[in-house]
């Protein structure tokens, strides 16, 4: 498995959406704070629980 850094959440999600194999959705690992994880979930249309 490869890892790539991104400068911000929108950039990371944009890269993933352009390069993801639709038949095998990628595993996305979020490292950082819970605040960052919440940002990613919101940007992906998922409400943090």
Backbone bond lengths (Angstrom), bond angles and torsions (degrees), N, CA, C in turn:
res aa  C-N    CA-C-N  psi(-1)  N-CA   C-N-CA  omega(-1)  CA-C   N-CA-C  phi
1 X - - - 1.451 - - 1.521 108.50 -
2 X 1.326 116.59 137.86 1.452 121.97 179.31 1.521 110.50 -99.82
3 X 1.318 115.60 155.17 1.465 121.60 176.01 1.521 108.39 -126.18
4 X 1.314 116.16 139.62 1.451 121.75 178.01 1.525 109.57 -133.50
5 X 1.318 117.80 135.45 1.466 119.81 175.64 1.526 109.97 -81.28
6 X 1.320 115.91 158.61 1.465 121.88 174.33 1.522 107.92 -135.08
7 X 1.328 116.41 152.76 1.471 118.43 -177.33 1.525 113.06 -77.82
8 X 1.359 116.10 -24.63 1.467 119.02 176.32 1.532 108.99 -160.12
9 X 1.315 115.29 173.29 1.466 121.31 -176.17 1.532 112.25 -61.51
10 X 1.333 119.34 -49.93 1.465 118.22 -179.78 1.534 112.97 -59.41
11 X 1.326 116.94 -38.23 1.462 120.48 178.23 1.530 110.98 -63.65
12 X 1.307 116.81 -43.42 1.472 121.09 179.91 1.529 111.03 -64.26
13 X 1.327 117.24 -47.21 1.465 120.09 -179.03 1.522 111.48 -65.90
14 X 1.324 116.90 -35.27 1.454 120.80 177.45 1.527 110.58 -64.55
15 X 1.328 116.82 -44.89 1.463 120.77 179.44 1.529 110.23 -61.80
16 X 1.328 116.06 -44.65 1.465 120.75 -179.68 1.533 110.25 -60.92
17 X 1.318 117.29 -44.79 1.468 119.75 -177.43 1.527 111.69 -67.07
18 X 1.326 118.34 -31.17 1.468 121.11 178.88 1.520 112.45 -76.97
19 X 1.329 118.24 -30.93 1.460 120.90 -171.50 1.535 115.34 -110.59
20 X 1.296 117.70 -4.97 1.465 120.22 -176.30 1.529 111.30 -70.47
21 X 1.308 115.71 142.78 1.458 123.04 173.35 1.527 106.43 -83.06
22 X 1.316 116.78 111.89 1.472 121.16 -174.93 1.530 112.66 -61.33
23 X 1.324 117.33 -25.75 1.462 119.53 -179.79 1.533 111.75 -80.76
24 X 1.327 117.13 -19.22 1.474 122.04 177.99 1.526 108.62 -135.65
25 X 1.326 118.25 84.10 1.464 120.41 -177.69 1.535 111.18 -54.03
26 X 1.332 116.60 142.05 1.460 119.89 -176.95 1.523 112.70 -75.03
27 X 1.303 115.31 157.18 1.457 121.95 170.51 1.511 105.79 -91.56
28 X 1.331 117.02 126.12 1.457 121.27 -178.49 1.521 108.32 -112.84
29 X 1.306 115.92 122.36 1.460 122.30 -179.75 1.515 108.18 -105.44
30 X 1.328 116.38 123.71 1.460 121.91 -179.77 1.517 107.94 -104.71
31 X 1.325 115.35 118.50 1.461 120.28 178.72 1.518 108.75 -110.19
32 X 1.301 116.27 133.24 1.457 120.00 179.97 1.508 110.01 141.89
33 X 1.303 114.78 -146.36 1.455 120.71 -175.47 1.526 111.72 -88.19
34 X 1.310 115.30 167.92 1.465 120.03 172.94 1.523 110.35 -65.40
35 X 1.323 116.60 -30.57 1.462 120.69 175.63 1.525 109.97 -59.07
36 X 1.333 117.25 -46.50 1.465 121.58 178.84 1.521 110.48 -62.67
37 X 1.310 117.57 -44.54 1.469 120.68 178.76 1.534 110.25 -59.44
38 X 1.329 116.94 -41.18 1.467 120.99 177.60 1.518 111.91 -63.22
39 X 1.331 117.14 -40.04 1.461 121.51 176.56 1.521 111.35 -60.19
40 X 1.329 115.78 -44.41 1.461 120.54 -179.30 1.530 110.26 -64.69
41 X 1.313 117.34 -44.87 1.469 120.32 179.17 1.526 111.22 -61.63
42 X 1.325 117.17 -44.52 1.472 120.35 178.50 1.527 111.02 -62.39
43 X 1.331 117.41 -45.26 1.459 121.49 -179.92 1.526 111.81 -63.52
44 X 1.327 116.14 -25.80 1.463 121.72 179.64 1.536 112.17 -92.99
45 X 1.324 116.22 7.01 1.464 120.57 177.93 1.517 114.34 77.59
46 X 1.326 117.16 21.37 1.460 121.59 178.50 1.529 108.30 -116.40
47 X 1.305 116.24 129.97 1.456 120.72 179.94 1.520 109.16 -82.50
48 X 1.336 117.27 125.27 1.469 119.36 176.65 1.520 110.52 -59.02
49 X 1.323 116.11 137.37 1.462 120.18 -176.70 1.484 114.97 -98.55
